[in-house]
């Protein structure tokens, strides 16, 4: 039986109330069943939004449990190591996880199945090889420097490097699913299944009598990553085989790399930016401080996921509107995505500030010292949301080089600010450095999206005359 929000509202609500609700009900029906590109993007964003809500809860719960089990010191070691490995896993793709989103919709629209099949296979093989090489090099470097770095980091890093190929492959599978408008298959493995499995493997280890240390937590995370990625691989491969018939492949590695590498710089700098404060705290302060700062950052997940949910739903729609004749449609669509990002982020930011002290106390009494940091960090995230998925718009419209330059400059500012502020102000210095770098990032992205594409990606900006193209 087909569900209709309009019919259901009309059936159960009084006439005056229905008149008020009807526009929202019609919009919900259009998003739920519409086949136009806007409806598809909104549906993907809403699904991604729901997944990220569930993910935020599961991830938060898993981090609380890990912090309680391992204690502040061991938990600080674990989060520093695992954050660094997740970043390296993403960088190991060299941009192919997003190049798939850039090219696959184009090949599908043009009926070019040979190149479509080519990029699907090439992206997987390439990231597995590149991540394996980086993992081997990482293990060798850690082992050679074991006498100069803190001893409690050596074994966790060596163990964590073993799952680098799986992290990279998972990122490419995520991009493949997003390019096909399969948000559940894209996001569920990484954001729901993996944190759940980390908890499950930790519980198993606890049941067998293993001590709850950083090493145990890293082993649990490695096993969870292998399990998640392999399951995602089989599921997505089966759906790709059903969607696209088998046949010849055309490989244009040079073309794909010319697009993927600038995207790699953009997303690499962006990923480093979003985690630079955690990494800098890990390098400059003891594990106990890393634990407090990371718990505070994880509490921000309720705000962060709005941006990532919208980004997951709209990137392929930006790519589909890159032709000259679709330029006006691109600008109009991009402008709407800003509101989708900002207002939910603002609401979630206020909720986090209201409940922040309680949420941090769940990690342990010592973690509540991070509450004051939330005000600075939330301000930065909400400011970032005020320009929507601006960097995705630049990436998907061939402006990845300027986007990479922006993020490189902002990353330098972020690191410099952290080096100056952390020794003086401690954890508050890291929060201030991150927020300040975000303000510069917002200004630069806002300027470039207007100059290059002709759209003002700012939530409170009035409509302005578009520049000539």
VOLOTOR-447359 format. One record per residue (C-alpha): residue number from 1; residue in one letter; x, y, z. Coordinates in nm, 3 decimals. Example, Ala and Ser with C-alpha at 12.3 -4.5 7.8 and 13.67 -1.06 7.14 Angstrom:
BEGIN
koldren;voza;c1;c2;c3
1;A;1.230;-0.450;0.780 .
2;S;1.367;-0.106;0.714 .
***
This chain:
BEGIN
koldren;voza;c1;c2;c3
1;X;0.000;0.000;0.000 .
2;X;0.142;0.338;-0.105 .
3;X;0.189;0.587;0.177 .
4;X;0.090;0.949;0.116 .
5;X;0.166;1.220;0.371 .
6;X;-0.103;1.443;0.216 .
7;X;-0.376;1.180;0.231 .
8;X;-0.280;1.073;0.583 .
9;X;-0.275;1.434;0.708 .
10;X;-0.611;1.507;0.550 .
11;X;-0.760;1.196;0.708 .
12;X;-0.647;1.260;1.065 .
13;X;-0.625;1.640;1.095 .
14;X;-0.894;1.905;1.115 .
15;X;-0.945;2.119;0.804 .
16;X;-0.774;2.433;0.942 .
17;X;-0.476;2.236;1.070 .
18;X;-0.453;2.039;0.746 .
19;X;-0.431;2.364;0.547 .
20;X;-0.122;2.457;0.748 .
21;X;0.037;2.113;0.725 .
22;X;-0.048;2.044;0.360 .
23;X;0.251;2.228;0.202 .
24;X;0.496;2.031;0.419 .
25;X;0.311;1.706;0.347 .
26;X;0.325;1.769;-0.029 .
27;X;0.697;1.845;-0.002 .
28;X;0.752;1.521;0.192 .
29;X;0.565;1.321;-0.073 .
30;X;0.768;1.485;-0.348 .
31;X;1.096;1.404;-0.173 .
32;X;0.986;1.048;-0.093 .
33;X;0.868;0.949;-0.440 .
34;X;0.991;1.219;-0.681 .
35;X;1.215;1.119;-0.971 .
36;X;1.363;1.460;-1.053 .
37;X;1.722;1.536;-0.956 .
38;X;1.630;1.770;-0.670 .
39;X;1.402;1.510;-0.512 .
40;X;1.669;1.242;-0.550 .
41;X;1.930;1.467;-0.388 .
42;X;1.698;1.558;-0.101 .
43;X;1.601;1.194;-0.052 .
44;X;1.966;1.091;-0.041 .
45;X;2.043;1.372;0.201 .
46;X;1.754;1.275;0.429 .
47;X;1.857;0.911;0.426 .
48;X;2.217;1.010;0.492 .
49;X;2.092;1.242;0.766 .
50;X;1.901;0.957;0.931 .
51;X;2.200;0.725;0.903 .
52;X;2.429;0.987;1.053 .
53;X;2.187;1.040;1.342 .
54;X;2.197;0.668;1.415 .
55;X;2.572;0.670;1.355 .
56;X;2.624;0.959;1.596 .
57;X;2.442;0.768;1.867 .
58;X;2.626;0.441;1.806 .
59;X;2.966;0.607;1.767 .
60;X;2.911;0.817;2.078 .
61;X;2.805;0.511;2.276 .
62;X;3.104;0.312;2.153 .
63;X;3.345;0.590;2.250 .
64;X;3.186;0.623;2.594 .
65;X;3.219;0.250;2.651 .
66;X;3.579;0.248;2.525 .
67;X;3.670;0.542;2.749 .
68;X;3.509;0.374;3.050 .
69;X;3.674;0.039;2.980 .
70;X;4.024;0.156;2.898 .
71;X;4.061;0.466;3.117 .
72;X;4.173;0.811;3.013 .
73;X;4.538;0.728;2.937 .
74;X;4.477;0.419;2.721 .
75;X;4.177;0.580;2.553 .
76;X;4.392;0.881;2.459 .
77;X;4.647;0.652;2.295 .
78;X;4.377;0.468;2.103 .
79;X;4.199;0.778;1.965 .
80;X;4.525;0.941;1.853 .
81;X;4.640;0.627;1.671 .
82;X;4.303;0.551;1.515 .
83;X;4.244;0.911;1.402 .
84;X;4.583;0.913;1.229 .
85;X;4.511;0.580;1.057 .
86;X;4.167;0.689;0.933 .
87;X;4.328;0.999;0.781 .
88;X;4.602;0.794;0.613 .
89;X;4.346;0.546;0.483 .
90;X;4.151;0.826;0.321 .
91;X;4.467;0.980;0.173 .
92;X;4.571;0.639;0.038 .
93;X;4.289;0.661;-0.218 .
94;X;4.459;0.959;-0.386 .
95;X;4.118;1.105;-0.470 .
96;X;3.976;0.802;-0.654 .
97;X;3.692;0.766;-0.403 .
98;X;3.558;1.102;-0.525 .
99;X;3.667;1.070;-0.888 .
100;X;3.424;0.779;-0.908 .
101;X;3.145;1.015;-0.805 .
102;X;3.266;1.265;-1.066 .
103;X;3.282;1.024;-1.363 .
104;X;3.034;0.742;-1.298 .
105;X;2.715;0.953;-1.331 .
106;X;2.855;1.103;-1.652 .
107;X;2.934;0.762;-1.804 .
108;X;2.597;0.626;-1.699 .
109;X;2.414;0.922;-1.852 .
110;X;2.612;0.886;-2.177 .
111;X;2.565;0.507;-2.187 .
112;X;2.944;0.461;-2.188 .
113;X;2.949;0.129;-2.004 .
114;X;3.303;0.038;-2.111 .
115;X;3.455;0.335;-1.930 .
116;X;3.210;0.289;-1.642 .
117;X;3.326;-0.068;-1.590 .
118;X;3.685;0.046;-1.632 .
119;X;3.679;0.306;-1.356 .
120;X;3.496;0.072;-1.117 .
121;X;3.766;-0.195;-1.144 .
122;X;4.062;0.043;-1.168 .
123;X;3.961;0.240;-0.859 .
124;X;3.949;-0.074;-0.645 .
125;X;4.279;-0.220;-0.763 .
126;X;4.458;0.114;-0.739 .
127;X;4.355;0.195;-0.381 .
128;X;4.435;-0.155;-0.258 .
129;X;4.786;-0.133;-0.404 .
130;X;4.855;0.224;-0.291 .
131;X;4.723;0.163;0.063 .
132;X;4.924;-0.159;0.095 .
133;X;5.245;0.022;-0.002 .
134;X;5.175;0.305;0.242 .
135;X;5.090;0.056;0.518 .
136;X;5.417;-0.134;0.466 .
137;X;5.612;0.193;0.466 .
138;X;5.428;0.312;0.778 .
139;X;5.508;-0.006;0.971 .
140;X;5.873;0.016;0.870 .
141;X;5.899;0.382;0.974 .
142;X;5.734;0.325;1.311 .
143;X;5.959;0.027;1.377 .
144;X;6.274;0.219;1.284 .
145;X;6.173;0.518;1.499 .
146;X;6.058;0.306;1.792 .
147;X;6.346;0.432;2.002 .
148;X;6.255;0.798;1.954 .
149;X;5.876;0.798;1.989 .
150;X;5.677;0.718;2.301 .
151;X;5.687;0.341;2.351 .
152;X;5.313;0.317;2.417 .
153;X;5.241;0.430;2.059 .
154;X;5.460;0.176;1.876 .
155;X;5.254;-0.146;1.888 .
156;X;4.913;0.026;1.841 .
157;X;5.043;0.201;1.527 .
158;X;5.194;-0.118;1.384 .
159;X;4.867;-0.306;1.437 .
160;X;4.654;-0.025;1.300 .
161;X;4.853;-0.001;0.976 .
162;X;4.746;-0.356;0.886 .
163;X;4.392;-0.241;0.806 .
164;X;4.489;0.057;0.588 .
165;X;4.395;-0.122;0.260 .
166;X;4.051;-0.200;0.399 .
167;X;3.991;0.161;0.500 .
168;X;4.089;0.279;0.151 .
169;X;3.875;0.016;-0.024 .
170;X;3.582;0.107;0.200 .
171;X;3.614;0.472;0.096 .
172;X;3.602;0.377;-0.274 .
173;X;3.302;0.151;-0.217 .
174;X;3.134;0.440;-0.035 .
175;X;3.197;0.666;-0.337 .
176;X;3.073;0.400;-0.578 .
177;X;2.747;0.360;-0.388 .
178;X;2.696;0.737;-0.361 .
179;X;2.755;0.775;-0.735 .
180;X;2.472;0.526;-0.790 .
181;X;2.241;0.705;-0.540 .
182;X;2.260;0.417;-0.293 .
183;X;2.300;0.608;0.035 .
184;X;2.221;0.316;0.267 .
185;X;2.484;0.093;0.105 .
186;X;2.729;0.384;0.105 .
187;X;2.703;0.502;0.463 .
188;X;2.568;0.218;0.678 .
189;X;2.885;0.003;0.677 .
190;X;3.124;0.278;0.790 .
191;X;2.898;0.483;1.013 .
192;X;2.679;0.219;1.177 .
193;X;2.819;-0.130;1.133 .
194;X;3.187;-0.054;1.203 .
195;X;3.144;0.128;1.538 .
196;X;2.896;-0.139;1.644 .
197;X;3.145;-0.413;1.559 .
198;X;3.424;-0.234;1.747 .
199;X;3.207;-0.258;2.056 .
200;X;3.122;-0.620;1.983 .
201;X;3.485;-0.725;1.939 .
202;X;3.583;-0.537;2.255 .
203;X;3.309;-0.720;2.443 .
204;X;3.437;-1.053;2.309 .
205;X;3.791;-0.962;2.414 .
206;X;3.663;-0.867;2.759 .
207;X;3.476;-1.198;2.780 .
208;X;3.797;-1.389;2.706 .
209;X;3.978;-1.201;2.980 .
210;X;4.193;-0.963;2.773 .
211;X;4.292;-0.640;2.945 .
212;X;4.111;-0.333;2.815 .
213;X;4.411;-0.144;2.678 .
214;X;4.479;0.069;2.371 .
215;X;4.624;-0.238;2.199 .
216;X;4.305;-0.436;2.261 .
217;X;4.094;-0.146;2.130 .
218;X;4.306;-0.115;1.814 .
219;X;4.278;-0.489;1.746 .
220;X;3.900;-0.462;1.784 .
221;X;3.895;-0.167;1.540 .
222;X;4.110;-0.355;1.286 .
223;X;3.884;-0.662;1.298 .
224;X;3.575;-0.442;1.268 .
225;X;3.722;-0.266;0.964 .
226;X;3.803;-0.590;0.783 .
227;X;3.457;-0.734;0.857 .
228;X;3.276;-0.417;0.749 .
229;X;3.469;-0.358;0.426 .
230;X;3.448;-0.716;0.306 .
231;X;3.071;-0.726;0.367 .
232;X;3.030;-0.393;0.185 .
233;X;3.242;-0.522;-0.103 .
234;X;3.023;-0.827;-0.160 .
235;X;2.696;-0.632;-0.129 .
236;X;2.795;-0.349;-0.364 .
237;X;2.954;-0.585;-0.617 .
238;X;2.632;-0.786;-0.632 .
239;X;2.425;-0.472;-0.694 .
240;X;2.669;-0.341;-0.956 .
241;X;2.650;-0.674;-1.141 .
242;X;2.271;-0.641;-1.141 .
243;X;2.277;-0.278;-1.256 .
244;X;2.538;-0.298;-1.532 .
245;X;2.586;-0.592;-1.771 .
246;X;2.932;-0.743;-1.797 .
247;X;3.146;-0.654;-2.096 .
248;X;3.465;-0.488;-2.213 .
249;X;3.642;-0.222;-2.010 .
250;X;3.813;0.096;-2.120 .
251;X;4.079;0.224;-1.883 .
252;X;4.177;0.591;-1.898 .
253;X;4.395;0.601;-1.591 .
254;X;4.574;0.920;-1.693 .
255;X;4.249;1.113;-1.735 .
256;X;4.107;0.984;-1.410 .
257;X;4.424;1.064;-1.220 .
258;X;4.437;1.420;-1.355 .
259;X;4.098;1.472;-1.190 .
260;X;4.155;1.246;-0.888 .
261;X;4.486;1.396;-0.778 .
262;X;4.365;1.756;-0.733 .
263;X;4.061;1.614;-0.554 .
264;X;4.302;1.415;-0.339 .
265;X;4.474;1.740;-0.245 .
266;X;4.140;1.907;-0.171 .
267;X;3.996;1.625;0.036 .
268;X;4.330;1.544;0.193 .
269;X;4.373;1.901;0.312 .
270;X;4.008;1.911;0.419 .
271;X;4.035;1.584;0.611 .
272;X;4.355;1.703;0.776 .
273;X;4.183;2.031;0.861 .
274;X;3.893;1.857;1.033 .
275;X;4.134;1.649;1.240 .
276;X;4.438;1.877;1.268 .
277;X;4.347;1.993;1.617 .
278;X;4.319;1.634;1.745 .
279;X;4.653;1.541;1.584 .
280;X;4.826;1.852;1.718 .
281;X;4.694;1.787;2.069 .
282;X;4.819;1.429;2.035 .
283;X;5.168;1.546;1.938 .
284;X;5.196;1.828;2.192 .
285;X;5.004;1.701;2.495 .
286;X;4.982;1.376;2.699 .
287;X;4.725;1.102;2.618 .
288;X;4.491;1.215;2.900 .
289;X;4.446;1.554;2.728 .
290;X;4.402;1.384;2.391 .
291;X;4.122;1.178;2.545 .
292;X;3.938;1.485;2.679 .
293;X;3.972;1.677;2.352 .
294;X;3.864;1.384;2.137 .
295;X;3.560;1.318;2.356 .
296;X;3.465;1.684;2.317 .
297;X;3.503;1.661;1.940 .
298;X;3.295;1.341;1.928 .
299;X;3.020;1.524;2.113 .
300;X;3.008;1.757;1.812 .
301;X;2.906;1.466;1.588 .
302;X;2.541;1.571;1.612 .
303;X;2.636;1.897;1.442 .
304;X;2.891;1.763;1.195 .
305;X;2.671;1.496;1.043 .
306;X;2.430;1.751;0.894 .
307;X;2.703;1.883;0.666 .
308;X;2.820;1.536;0.566 .
309;X;2.463;1.416;0.508 .
310;X;2.390;1.700;0.266 .
311;X;2.729;1.655;0.097 .
312;X;2.656;1.284;0.047 .
313;X;2.328;1.367;-0.126 .
314;X;2.430;1.651;-0.355 .
315;X;2.781;1.584;-0.488 .
316;X;2.664;1.366;-0.777 .
317;X;2.389;1.621;-0.856 .
318;X;2.651;1.895;-0.886 .
319;X;2.846;1.671;-1.123 .
320;X;2.537;1.608;-1.335 .
321;X;2.485;1.983;-1.386 .
322;X;2.832;2.079;-1.507 .
323;X;2.738;2.140;-1.871 .
324;X;2.703;2.499;-1.995 .
325;X;2.329;2.462;-2.056 .
326;X;2.274;2.347;-1.696 .
327;X;2.467;2.637;-1.540 .
328;X;2.161;2.823;-1.417 .
329;X;2.017;2.501;-1.275 .
330;X;2.349;2.437;-1.100 .
331;X;2.349;2.780;-0.936 .
332;X;1.989;2.754;-0.823 .
333;X;2.036;2.404;-0.684 .
334;X;2.363;2.494;-0.508 .
335;X;2.200;2.793;-0.339 .
336;X;1.924;2.572;-0.197 .
337;X;2.173;2.328;-0.046 .
338;X;2.306;2.603;0.182 .
339;X;1.978;2.621;0.374 .
340;X;1.962;2.242;0.395 .
341;X;2.301;2.253;0.570 .
342;X;2.285;2.561;0.793 .
343;X;1.953;2.555;0.976 .
344;X;1.971;2.192;1.097 .
345;X;2.335;2.252;1.197 .
346;X;2.237;2.557;1.400 .
347;X;1.962;2.364;1.575 .
348;X;2.190;2.071;1.651 .
349;X;2.459;2.310;1.775 .
350;X;2.219;2.457;2.030 .
351;X;2.116;2.108;2.141 .
352;X;2.482;2.008;2.189 .
353;X;2.552;2.318;2.399 .
354;X;2.245;2.251;2.610 .
355;X;2.335;1.887;2.676 .
356;X;2.712;1.907;2.641 .
357;X;2.812;1.884;3.006 .
358;X;2.592;1.580;3.062 .
359;X;2.716;1.408;2.745 .
360;X;3.079;1.460;2.841 .
361;X;3.016;1.331;3.192 .
362;X;2.920;0.995;3.040 .
363;X;3.285;0.945;2.942 .
364;X;3.390;1.009;3.300 .
365;X;3.400;1.295;3.549 .
366;X;3.736;1.424;3.421 .
367;X;3.596;1.473;3.070 .
368;X;3.360;1.756;3.172 .
369;X;3.654;1.997;3.159 .
370;X;3.600;1.993;2.784 .
371;X;3.257;2.161;2.810 .
372;X;3.388;2.517;2.770 .
373;X;3.562;2.407;2.448 .
374;X;3.225;2.320;2.298 .
375;X;3.120;2.685;2.266 .
376;X;3.420;2.764;2.047 .
377;X;3.400;2.439;1.848 .
378;X;3.025;2.464;1.786 .
379;X;3.065;2.823;1.663 .
380;X;3.322;2.702;1.411 .
381;X;3.105;2.416;1.284 .
382;X;2.795;2.636;1.247 .
383;X;2.999;2.900;1.066 .
384;X;3.125;2.630;0.830 .
385;X;2.766;2.515;0.768 .
386;X;2.666;2.869;0.667 .
387;X;2.821;2.816;0.321 .
388;X;2.684;2.466;0.268 .
389;X;2.880;2.207;0.064 .
390;X;3.082;2.477;-0.113 .
391;X;3.396;2.266;-0.159 .
392;X;3.189;1.986;-0.320 .
393;X;3.050;2.242;-0.563 .
394;X;3.401;2.352;-0.657 .
395;X;3.528;1.993;-0.686 .
396;X;3.242;1.872;-0.903 .
397;X;3.264;2.168;-1.142 .
398;X;3.630;2.139;-1.232 .
399;X;3.761;2.390;-0.977 .
400;X;3.941;2.134;-0.764 .
401;X;4.279;2.306;-0.805 .
402;X;4.172;2.633;-0.646 .
403;X;3.989;2.436;-0.376 .
404;X;4.310;2.246;-0.303 .
405;X;4.501;2.575;-0.276 .
406;X;4.243;2.710;-0.030 .
407;X;4.261;2.408;0.196 .
408;X;4.640;2.401;0.181 .
409;X;4.657;2.763;0.296 .
410;X;4.399;2.707;0.570 .
411;X;4.578;2.393;0.690 .
412;X;4.902;2.592;0.729 .
413;X;4.709;2.857;0.924 .
414;X;4.550;2.589;1.142 .
415;X;4.879;2.416;1.225 .
416;X;5.055;2.745;1.290 .
417;X;4.774;2.863;1.518 .
418;X;4.784;2.535;1.710 .
419;X;5.161;2.551;1.752 .
420;X;5.127;2.900;1.896 .
421;X;4.810;2.863;2.102 .
422;X;4.828;2.511;2.248 .
423;X;5.148;2.574;2.455 .
424;X;4.986;2.889;2.596 .
425;X;4.617;2.801;2.632 .
426;X;4.620;2.420;2.624 .
427;X;4.305;2.254;2.490 .
428;X;4.129;2.591;2.452 .
429;X;4.415;2.696;2.226 .
430;X;4.345;2.397;1.998 .
431;X;3.975;2.489;1.984 .
432;X;4.057;2.854;1.909 .
433;X;4.300;2.755;1.636 .
434;X;4.045;2.528;1.470 .
435;X;3.769;2.791;1.483 .
436;X;3.996;3.065;1.351 .
437;X;4.110;2.852;1.058 .
438;X;3.746;2.771;0.982 .
439;X;3.663;3.142;0.956 .
440;X;3.940;3.189;0.698 .
441;X;3.823;2.880;0.509 .
442;X;3.466;3.007;0.493 .
443;X;3.573;3.345;0.357 .
444;X;3.794;3.194;0.087 .
445;X;3.537;2.934;-0.026 .
446;X;3.263;3.195;-0.032 .
447;X;3.475;3.420;-0.254 .
448;X;3.578;3.145;-0.495 .
449;X;3.233;2.991;-0.544 .
450;X;3.105;3.333;-0.647 .
451;X;3.395;3.414;-0.876 .
452;X;3.416;3.071;-1.041 .
453;X;3.051;2.959;-1.047 .
454;X;2.849;3.273;-0.986 .
455;X;2.657;3.168;-0.677 .
456;X;2.677;3.323;-0.329 .
457;X;2.699;3.022;-0.100 .
458;X;2.602;3.202;0.220 .
459;X;2.280;3.135;0.404 .
460;X;2.195;3.498;0.488 .
461;X;2.306;3.652;0.159 .
462;X;2.042;3.821;-0.059 .
463;X;2.022;3.731;-0.424 .
464;X;2.283;3.916;-0.626 .
465;X;2.343;3.958;-0.996 .
466;X;2.539;3.665;-1.134 .
467;X;2.874;3.733;-1.300 .
468;X;2.900;3.676;-1.669 .
469;X;3.021;3.333;-1.777 .
***
